[in-house]
Amino acid sequence: MNLTRKRTGAKLSRIVIHNETVYLCGQIPAGLNDDIVGQTKAVLASIDSDLEEAGTDKSKLLSALIHVKDNKDVATFNELWNAWLPEGCAPARTCVQSTMANDAVLVEVTVIAAL
């Protein structure tokens, strides 16, 4: 079994690679003063960066779990998501409205990708 953890802290690893699969922890924006557009762009950039560190990219996404604070933001999120995702590479996906651990967070995305 091949298992690698990257940027591991007391409660989570940002990246876990098991065999040929990459698991990212939930990605939230660093700047919490932005609107849904700014927060979504920050989250997608963070995903790109972590996938690159793991040795893969968004064209190899297998699944995505998306939490939005308010369903009114789903259409805006989807517009940005669709522009970010390479054509023909849509992962299995779930999008839910959620109460966030930090009230300023408007979106959180967790992805799994192949290497």
N, CA, C and O atoms as a DFTB+ gen file, in Angstrom:
460 C
 N C O
     1  1       0.847      -1.176       0.000
     2  2       0.000       0.000       0.000
     3  2       0.892       1.238       0.000
     4  3       1.861       1.324       0.754
     5  1       0.547       2.186      -0.854
     6  2       1.270       3.445      -0.941
     7  2       0.397       4.547      -0.350
     8  3      -0.690       4.816      -0.860
     9  1       0.870       5.189       0.729
    10  2       0.116       6.239       1.402
    11  2       1.047       7.391       1.745
    12  3       2.064       7.206       2.413
    13  1       0.681       8.600       1.275
    14  2       1.460       9.803       1.542
    15  2       0.530      10.877       2.068
    16  3      -0.550      11.095       1.518
    17  1       0.945      11.552       3.137
    18  2       0.192      12.681       3.686
    19  2       1.060      13.929       3.543
    20  3       2.254      13.906       3.839
    21  1       0.443      15.017       3.086
    22  2       1.167      16.274       2.907
    23  2       0.500      17.370       3.717
    24  3      -0.724      17.437       3.822
    25  1       1.342      18.230       4.290
    26  2       0.894      19.344       5.126
    27  2      -0.075      18.856       6.201
    28  3      -1.220      19.296       6.301
    29  1       0.441      17.933       6.990
    30  2      -0.340      17.305       8.054
    31  2      -0.232      18.113       9.340
    32  3       0.856      18.507       9.758
    33  1      -1.378      18.348       9.950
    34  2      -1.446      19.022      11.242
    35  2      -2.084      18.110      12.262
    36  3      -2.213      16.906      12.037
    37  1      -2.481      18.673      13.374
    38  2      -3.066      17.889      14.458
    39  2      -4.397      17.266      14.065
    40  3      -4.705      16.154      14.494
    41  1      -5.202      17.971      13.246
    42  2      -6.542      17.452      12.945
    43  2      -6.765      17.053      11.500
    44  3      -7.775      16.419      11.195
    45  1      -5.838      17.407      10.580
    46  2      -6.055      17.028       9.184
    47  2      -4.776      17.114       8.380
    48  3      -3.809      17.768       8.770
    49  1      -4.802      16.440       7.256
    50  2      -3.780      16.587       6.220
    51  2      -4.449      17.298       5.061
    52  3      -5.574      16.958       4.695
    53  1      -3.774      18.281       4.475
    54  2      -4.382      18.994       3.338
    55  2      -4.481      18.084       2.127
    56  3      -5.416      18.195       1.335
    57  1      -3.514      17.183       1.982
    58  2      -3.466      16.283       0.828
    59  2      -3.134      14.884       1.335
    60  3      -2.204      14.700       2.120
    61  1      -3.902      13.905       0.880
    62  2      -3.588      12.497       1.146
    63  2      -3.585      11.786      -0.197
    64  3      -4.528      11.901      -0.979
    65  1      -2.510      11.048      -0.451
    66  2      -2.398      10.267      -1.683
    67  2      -2.352       8.804      -1.284
    68  3      -1.465       8.376      -0.545
    69  1      -3.308       8.051      -1.777
    70  2      -3.372       6.617      -1.509
    71  2      -3.401       5.902      -2.844
    72  3      -4.331       6.067      -3.634
    73  1      -2.363       5.098      -3.088
    74  2      -2.196       4.433      -4.374
    75  2      -2.261       5.479      -5.481
    76  3      -1.373       6.330      -5.534
    77  1      -3.230       5.470      -6.347
    78  2      -3.306       6.406      -7.477
    79  2      -4.432       7.418      -7.304
    80  3      -4.938       7.959      -8.287
    81  1      -4.827       7.677      -6.056
    82  2      -5.938       8.587      -5.789
    83  2      -5.489       9.687      -4.837
    84  3      -4.789       9.430      -3.858
    85  1      -5.904      10.926      -5.141
    86  2      -5.566      12.104      -4.344
    87  2      -6.828      12.609      -3.673
    88  3      -7.851      12.822      -4.323
    89  1      -6.745      12.798      -2.363
    90  2      -7.850      13.332      -1.566
    91  2      -7.429      14.687      -1.012
    92  3      -6.396      14.793      -0.351
    93  1      -8.216      15.716      -1.275
    94  2      -7.944      17.026      -0.690
    95  2      -8.920      17.282       0.445
    96  3     -10.081      16.879       0.384
    97  1      -8.434      17.959       1.484
    98  2      -9.343      18.376       2.545
    99  2     -10.268      19.462       1.984
   100  3     -10.030      19.982       0.893
   101  1     -11.295      19.791       2.715
   102  2     -12.199      20.840       2.280
   103  2     -11.452      22.151       2.100
   104  3     -10.721      22.581       2.992
   105  1     -11.632      22.781       0.960
   106  2     -10.943      24.022       0.633
   107  2     -11.872      25.199       0.895
   108  3     -12.972      25.276       0.348
   109  1     -11.411      26.111       1.741
   110  2     -12.155      27.345       1.989
   111  2     -11.258      28.512       1.603
   112  3     -10.039      28.358       1.533
   113  1     -11.845      29.676       1.354
   114  2     -11.029      30.830       0.954
   115  2     -10.220      31.364       2.126
   116  3     -10.658      31.303       3.275
   117  1      -9.030      31.890       1.824
   118  2      -8.208      32.515       2.860
   119  2      -8.806      33.856       3.266
   120  3      -8.845      34.195       4.449
   121  1      -9.270      34.616       2.279
   122  2      -9.873      35.919       2.547
   123  2     -11.372      35.792       2.695
   124  3     -12.073      35.449       1.743
   125  1     -11.857      36.065       3.874
   126  2     -13.283      35.835       4.131
   127  2     -14.142      37.088       3.955
   128  3     -15.338      37.057       4.242
   129  1     -13.554      38.180       3.493
   130  2     -14.335      39.397       3.267
   131  2     -14.909      39.466       1.863
   132  3     -15.701      40.361       1.565
   133  1     -14.522      38.530       0.991
   134  2     -14.992      38.525      -0.398
   135  2     -16.419      38.004      -0.499
   136  3     -16.912      37.322       0.399
   137  1     -17.075      38.339      -1.613
   138  2     -18.394      37.802      -1.919
   139  2     -18.232      36.393      -2.486
   140  3     -17.124      35.857      -2.505
   141  1     -19.321      35.794      -2.945
   142  2     -19.270      34.416      -3.449
   143  2     -18.329      34.289      -4.645
   144  3     -17.677      33.258      -4.806
   145  1     -18.251      35.315      -5.482
   146  2     -17.347      35.265      -6.640
   147  2     -15.895      35.189      -6.168
   148  3     -15.149      34.306      -6.591
   149  1     -15.497      36.106      -5.299
   150  2     -14.126      36.120      -4.804
   151  2     -13.767      34.863      -4.034
   152  3     -12.676      34.318      -4.198
   153  1     -14.688      34.401      -3.188
   154  2     -14.418      33.192      -2.410
   155  2     -14.324      31.963      -3.308
   156  3     -13.465      31.107      -3.100
   157  1     -15.195      31.873      -4.296
   158  2     -15.150      30.720      -5.205
   159  2     -13.847      30.707      -5.991
   160  3     -13.210      29.661      -6.116
   161  1     -13.448      31.851      -6.521
   162  2     -12.186      31.919      -7.268
   163  2     -11.006      31.520      -6.387
   164  3     -10.102      30.823      -6.847
   165  1     -11.005      31.950      -5.134
   166  2      -9.930      31.586      -4.209
   167  2      -9.911      30.085      -3.936
   168  3      -8.845      29.470      -3.902
   169  1     -11.076      29.505      -3.744
   170  2     -11.169      28.065      -3.476
   171  2     -10.690      27.263      -4.690
   172  3      -9.937      26.302      -4.535
   173  1     -11.114      27.643      -5.878
   174  2     -10.705      26.920      -7.087
   175  2      -9.198      27.053      -7.316
   176  3      -8.558      26.094      -7.747
   177  1      -8.627      28.213      -7.038
   178  2      -7.177      28.392      -7.150
   179  2      -6.446      27.514      -6.136
   180  3      -5.398      26.947      -6.446
   181  1      -6.992      27.401      -4.932
   182  2      -6.398      26.547      -3.907
   183  2      -6.428      25.079      -4.335
   184  3      -5.463      24.342      -4.129
   185  1      -7.536      24.669      -4.927
   186  2      -7.635      23.290      -5.435
   187  2      -6.579      23.059      -6.513
   188  3      -5.885      22.042      -6.495
   189  1      -6.454      23.998      -7.453
   190  2      -5.430      23.870      -8.497
   191  2      -4.044      23.695      -7.884
   192  3      -3.281      22.825      -8.302
   193  1      -3.726      24.512      -6.904
   194  2      -2.409      24.482      -6.271
   195  2      -2.161      23.150      -5.555
   196  3      -1.094      22.554      -5.698
   197  1      -3.143      22.694      -4.793
   198  2      -2.975      21.436      -4.058
   199  2      -2.910      20.237      -4.995
   200  3      -2.138      19.307      -4.761
   201  1      -3.712      20.251      -6.049
   202  2      -3.631      19.153      -7.021
   203  2      -2.271      19.124      -7.700
   204  3      -1.709      18.052      -7.920
   205  1      -1.736      20.303      -8.037
   206  2      -0.402      20.368      -8.641
   207  2       0.650      19.815      -7.683
   208  3       1.530      19.058      -8.093
   209  1       0.560      20.193      -6.410
   210  2       1.503      19.673      -5.416
   211  2       1.426      18.147      -5.320
   212  3       2.434      17.482      -5.083
   213  1       0.239      17.608      -5.504
   214  2       0.051      16.153      -5.430
   215  2       0.467      15.440      -6.712
   216  3       0.589      14.215      -6.730
   217  1       0.688      16.205      -7.790
   218  2       1.120      15.595      -9.046
   219  2      -0.012      15.310     -10.014
   220  3       0.106      14.431     -10.868
   221  1      -1.112      16.050      -9.888
   222  2      -2.245      15.844     -10.784
   223  2      -2.872      17.197     -11.111
   224  3      -2.285      18.239     -10.817
   225  1      -4.051      17.188     -11.711
   226  2      -4.726      18.445     -12.040
   227  2      -6.234      18.223     -12.139
   228  3      -6.718      17.098     -12.014
   229  1      -6.967      19.309     -12.364
   230  2      -8.431      19.270     -12.357
   231  2      -9.026      18.446     -13.487
   232  3     -10.205      18.096     -13.423
   233  1      -8.265      18.128     -14.507
   234  2      -8.785      17.275     -15.578
   235  2      -8.967      15.839     -15.114
   236  3      -9.596      15.034     -15.802
   237  1      -8.415      15.514     -13.941
   238  2      -8.489      14.149     -13.407
   239  2      -9.382      14.048     -12.177
   240  3      -9.293      13.083     -11.418
   241  1     -10.254      15.057     -11.978
   242  2     -11.176      15.002     -10.844
   243  2     -12.104      13.804     -10.969
   244  3     -12.627      13.517     -12.046
   245  1     -12.301      13.116      -9.864
   246  2     -13.233      11.984      -9.799
   247  2     -14.550      12.400      -9.152
   248  3     -15.628      12.027      -9.614
   249  1     -14.445      13.183      -8.069
   250  2     -15.657      13.629      -7.386
   251  2     -15.418      14.967      -6.709
   252  3     -14.286      15.355      -6.421
   253  1     -16.536      15.667      -6.464
   254  2     -16.491      16.957      -5.766
   255  2     -17.691      17.041      -4.838
   256  3     -18.812      16.694      -5.210
   257  1     -17.433      17.510      -3.625
   258  2     -18.481      17.787      -2.649
   259  2     -18.438      19.277      -2.380
   260  3     -17.448      19.793      -1.862
   261  1     -19.513      19.971      -2.732
   262  2     -19.572      21.425      -2.644
   263  2     -20.583      21.817      -1.583
   264  3     -21.730      21.368      -1.593
   265  1     -20.130      22.670      -0.659
   266  2     -21.004      23.233       0.366
   267  2     -21.131      24.725       0.087
   268  3     -20.124      25.427       0.003
   269  1     -22.350      25.211      -0.056
   270  2     -22.592      26.645      -0.161
   271  2     -23.410      27.068       1.048
   272  3     -24.279      26.332       1.514
   273  1     -23.125      28.246       1.543
   274  2     -23.842      28.740       2.717
   275  2     -25.292      29.044       2.377
   276  3     -26.184      28.832       3.198
   277  1     -25.533      29.545       1.156
   278  2     -26.876      29.950       0.756
   279  2     -27.144      29.485      -0.670
   280  3     -26.359      29.766      -1.576
   281  1     -28.245      28.779      -0.869
   282  2     -28.585      28.267      -2.193
   283  2     -28.701      29.357      -3.251
   284  3     -28.597      29.065      -4.442
   285  1     -28.915      30.610      -2.844
   286  2     -28.999      31.698      -3.825
   287  2     -27.671      31.881      -4.556
   288  3     -27.641      32.495      -5.623
   289  1     -26.573      31.362      -4.006
   290  2     -25.258      31.498      -4.620
   291  2     -24.882      30.348      -5.553
   292  3     -23.819      30.384      -6.173
   293  1     -25.729      29.339      -5.661
   294  2     -25.383      28.161      -6.465
   295  2     -25.203      28.516      -7.938
   296  3     -24.259      28.038      -8.566
   297  1     -26.072      29.332      -8.500
   298  2     -25.954      29.690      -9.922
   299  2     -24.635      30.409     -10.196
   300  3     -23.975      30.133     -11.198
   301  1     -24.251      31.326      -9.314
   302  2     -22.978      32.036      -9.474
   303  2     -21.815      31.065      -9.336
   304  3     -20.877      31.100     -10.132
   305  1     -21.871      30.196      -8.327
   306  2     -20.827      29.192      -8.161
   307  2     -20.721      28.333      -9.416
   308  3     -19.621      28.105      -9.919
   309  1     -21.860      27.854      -9.928
   310  2     -21.846      26.978     -11.102
   311  2     -21.229      27.658     -12.322
   312  3     -20.517      27.017     -13.095
   313  1     -21.493      28.936     -12.495
   314  2     -20.915      29.676     -13.625
   315  2     -19.384      29.674     -13.527
   316  3     -18.697      29.430     -14.519
   317  1     -18.862      29.941     -12.349
   318  2     -17.411      29.945     -12.152
   319  2     -16.831      28.535     -12.257
   320  3     -15.770      28.340     -12.851
   321  1     -17.520      27.566     -11.687
   322  2     -17.094      26.163     -11.748
   323  2     -17.011      25.692     -13.197
   324  3     -16.023      25.077     -13.598
   325  1     -18.050      25.980     -13.979
   326  2     -18.087      25.540     -15.375
   327  2     -16.966      26.171     -16.192
   328  3     -16.402      25.515     -17.068
   329  1     -16.631      27.432     -15.923
   330  2     -15.538      28.097     -16.629
   331  2     -14.175      27.526     -16.214
   332  3     -13.241      27.495     -17.016
   333  1     -14.069      27.082     -14.976
   334  2     -12.813      26.555     -14.440
   335  2     -12.547      25.118     -14.880
   336  3     -11.401      24.749     -15.135
   337  1     -13.583      24.318     -14.967
   338  2     -13.452      22.891     -15.245
   339  2     -13.205      22.655     -16.731
   340  3     -13.935      23.199     -17.560
   341  1     -12.194      21.857     -17.095
   342  2     -11.975      21.559     -18.506
   343  2     -13.178      20.815     -19.107
   344  3     -13.805      19.988     -18.445
   345  1     -13.478      21.121     -20.347
   346  2     -14.612      20.480     -21.023
   347  2     -14.418      18.961     -21.050
   348  3     -13.326      18.464     -21.327
   349  1     -15.486      18.247     -20.762
   350  2     -15.461      16.795     -20.782
   351  2     -14.857      16.161     -19.540
   352  3     -14.659      14.946     -19.509
   353  1     -14.556      16.956     -18.510
   354  2     -13.893      16.444     -17.305
   355  2     -14.748      16.588     -16.054
   356  3     -14.211      16.623     -14.947
   357  1     -16.055      16.671     -16.203
   358  2     -16.927      16.862     -15.045
   359  2     -16.869      15.639     -14.123
   360  3     -17.063      14.510     -14.574
   361  1     -16.601      15.863     -12.832
   362  2     -16.564      14.757     -11.876
   363  2     -17.973      14.414     -11.383
   364  3     -18.926      15.150     -11.638
   365  1     -18.090      13.305     -10.686
   366  2     -19.299      13.065      -9.910
   367  2     -19.359      14.196      -8.895
   368  3     -18.327      14.587      -8.349
   369  1     -20.560      14.735      -8.632
   370  2     -20.620      15.961      -7.839
   371  2     -21.871      16.007      -6.978
   372  3     -22.946      15.561      -7.379
   373  1     -21.701      16.558      -5.782
   374  2     -22.810      16.858      -4.891
   375  2     -22.674      18.305      -4.476
   376  3     -21.572      18.762      -4.173
   377  1     -23.782      19.036      -4.457
   378  2     -23.779      20.430      -4.019
   379  2     -24.912      20.594      -3.014
   380  3     -26.074      20.330      -3.323
   381  1     -24.558      21.031      -1.809
   382  2     -25.545      21.162      -0.742
   383  2     -25.428      22.518      -0.065
   384  3     -24.359      23.128      -0.039
   385  1     -26.542      22.974       0.481
   386  2     -26.529      24.158       1.339
   387  2     -26.142      23.697       2.735
   388  3     -26.683      22.715       3.243
   389  1     -25.200      24.410       3.356
   390  2     -24.675      23.971       4.647
   391  2     -24.495      25.131       5.610
   392  3     -24.254      26.268       5.203
   393  1     -24.616      24.827       6.877
   394  2     -24.187      25.749       7.915
   395  2     -22.676      25.603       8.001
   396  3     -22.160      24.496       8.150
   397  1     -21.973      26.719       7.906
   398  2     -20.512      26.672       7.896
   399  2     -19.967      26.814       9.320
   400  3     -20.592      27.445      10.172
   401  1     -18.808      26.225       9.564
   402  2     -18.165      26.327      10.874
   403  2     -17.798      27.771      11.190
   404  3     -17.848      28.195      12.345
   405  1     -17.430      28.521      10.157
   406  2     -17.154      29.959      10.282
   407  2     -18.220      30.673       9.462
   408  3     -18.348      30.416       8.265
   409  1     -18.970      31.547      10.071
   410  2     -20.101      32.201       9.419
   411  2     -19.702      33.031       8.198
   412  3     -20.547      33.306       7.346
   413  1     -18.433      33.437       8.095
   414  2     -17.979      34.248       6.966
   415  2     -17.680      33.416       5.721
   416  3     -17.552      33.964       4.627
   417  1     -17.568      32.094       5.880
   418  2     -17.293      31.212       4.739
   419  2     -18.580      31.026       3.944
   420  3     -19.610      30.633       4.493
   421  1     -18.510      31.313       2.643
   422  2     -19.672      31.179       1.765
   423  2     -19.641      29.903       0.944
   424  3     -20.680      29.452       0.462
   425  1     -18.441      29.306       0.774
   426  2     -18.305      28.101      -0.041
   427  2     -17.121      27.272       0.446
   428  3     -16.089      27.808       0.850
   429  1     -17.295      25.959       0.397
   430  2     -16.221      25.011       0.708
   431  2     -16.328      23.870      -0.289
   432  3     -17.424      23.383      -0.567
   433  1     -15.189      23.442      -0.828
   434  2     -15.180      22.391      -1.836
   435  2     -14.149      21.329      -1.449
   436  3     -13.005      21.647      -1.125
   437  1     -14.568      20.076      -1.488
   438  2     -13.697      18.935      -1.250
   439  2     -13.657      18.106      -2.532
   440  3     -14.702      17.789      -3.099
   441  1     -12.452      17.755      -2.988
   442  2     -12.352      16.971      -4.221
   443  2     -11.473      15.741      -4.027
   444  3     -10.622      15.677      -3.140
   445  1     -11.722      14.763      -4.909
   446  2     -10.913      13.567      -5.031
   447  2     -10.511      13.495      -6.496
   448  3     -11.335      13.720      -7.382
   449  1      -9.231      13.179      -6.753
   450  2      -8.747      13.121      -8.125
   451  2      -7.854      11.897      -8.319
   452  3      -7.301      11.360      -7.359
   453  1      -7.723      11.470      -9.562
   454  2      -6.785      10.424      -9.919
   455  2      -5.414      11.051     -10.163
   456  3      -5.315      12.230     -10.504
   457  1      -4.371      10.264      -9.989
   458  2      -3.016      10.762     -10.324
   459  2      -2.809      10.696     -11.819
   460  3      -1.743      11.065     -12.311
